[in-house]
Amino acid sequence: MIRNTHPTLPEFEYIRPQSVGEACDFLTRHAADARPFLGGTDVFVRMRDGVLNPKYLVDVKALPGMQEIRFDPQSGLTIGAAVNMNRVIAAAETREHYPLLADACRSVASYQLRSRATVVGNICNASPAGDTLGACLAFNGVLHIQSSQGVRQELLSNFFRGPGKTTLQTGEIAAALFLPLPHAGSQGVYIKLGRNKLSDLSLVGVTALGYPDPGAPSGYRFRLILASVAPTPLIAKQAEDCLAAQPVTPASIQEAARLASEACAPIDDVRGSARYRKQMVKNLSARALTSVWEKLNRRGQNDISSD
């Protein structure tokens, strides 16, 4: 059998609704044959490879609010579903208040692809390897989801159900992502391990975020989210609790990294073995947490010197 070396997209009908209601109604009526799309960086590839074959593609990019990015200093950042990753990176509000998200977006493929790819699309794709998912979870992101019945809000921590599976129902559209204001003094880092430095899915991704919290025994709280090592993005809760419950030291960071490795359940595939991924979770978690801790210390020293 000769493999097709130049696959093409199957035929489909392009639908551009004029309102959210029209889009939701169409998606409901054609539930088995229609898919919404934003940048198309995932859906077109999957159609080309024969994984998807929808009869209709419903372009929701031009719907009201989809292209907006808004920051409220009292509440947080709202990113419309069609805001591409380069706009997120360039936004002054992102760079000042959510640099971890900007770093995660910057790790995605090339500049050209990021001019199409969107954070909300990355979330709805629900790939365990999604680069921006960890930052959005670390910031306690909330999706605004629209349907013919109105708008509902979904905590991102409840949204993922498995590879490519979410809580989105027939006729629903993820319209925006809301990120609450980060805790004062927050510092974060995203480390991605791939087979190359550009355009590769992560073998392991580690997102770490830390911030001062006088209510924690250690005086700090941490968020640690792992990619590519479970069916959904994995929040390493035991590792987080470990660092909140005792002084943050090299030994406690190593213990948290060990707990993160034990919590994950990676698979063997052509890109890496489960054993290798678990070891890399331990190594990269230790590196990420150490980096965050060093940033927190530098920030604390700067605050003292400025006084």
C-alpha angles and dihedrals in degrees: 000000000000113000117227103250094187106048117185135198117272117241117276140163117250113223122191110184121200097217141025090247092054091049094049093046092051093048090050094049092047099036095147097044109033135075130182116230138191117176094357093218091130106027095051092051092049091048091049090051093049095247092116130030109176119174092213133035112199112207108212098170095103097048117118113285096006094111097043128109114187134177124200113190089209098051116010148254127327117196117192115229094247097049104118123227095251090059090050090051093047097046111109090217092057094048092049102040107017107031090148090065091048090052091049092050090048090057092061113105116280136340090252093055092045088058086068105026118089133202092231090049089051089052095047091048084065095202112166085225095055108140099209098044095083095054092046090051092046089055091049093246123201124204120219105215122192130202138155087277094057136260128328130182124226126192107234089227088066098040104082121078102167141313105332091353127114140157091263110127131208110292095016125126126195099230104177146353120232121201116191119225110285119244113270112272095017117167126186146175137192120206120189125190115201138154089257137010097251137051097355131125113242120264084199129359124192124191117188128182128176136180139171115269118174089196093065119084090235092045091241142076126210136196119206121183125178129207131201095015103089138026089268134020104292123225106207095216097168090052090050092050091048092061094044093052101054140026113292106247135147088264095052091046090053090049091051090049090051091051090050091053092050092050096056127086108197125177134227113251140150091279098053146336125259090241092054093048093051091052091048090051088057094046097043094043090054090048094047095046091047090051092050092047091052090050091050091051092049090048090051092049091049091051091051093048092049090056 
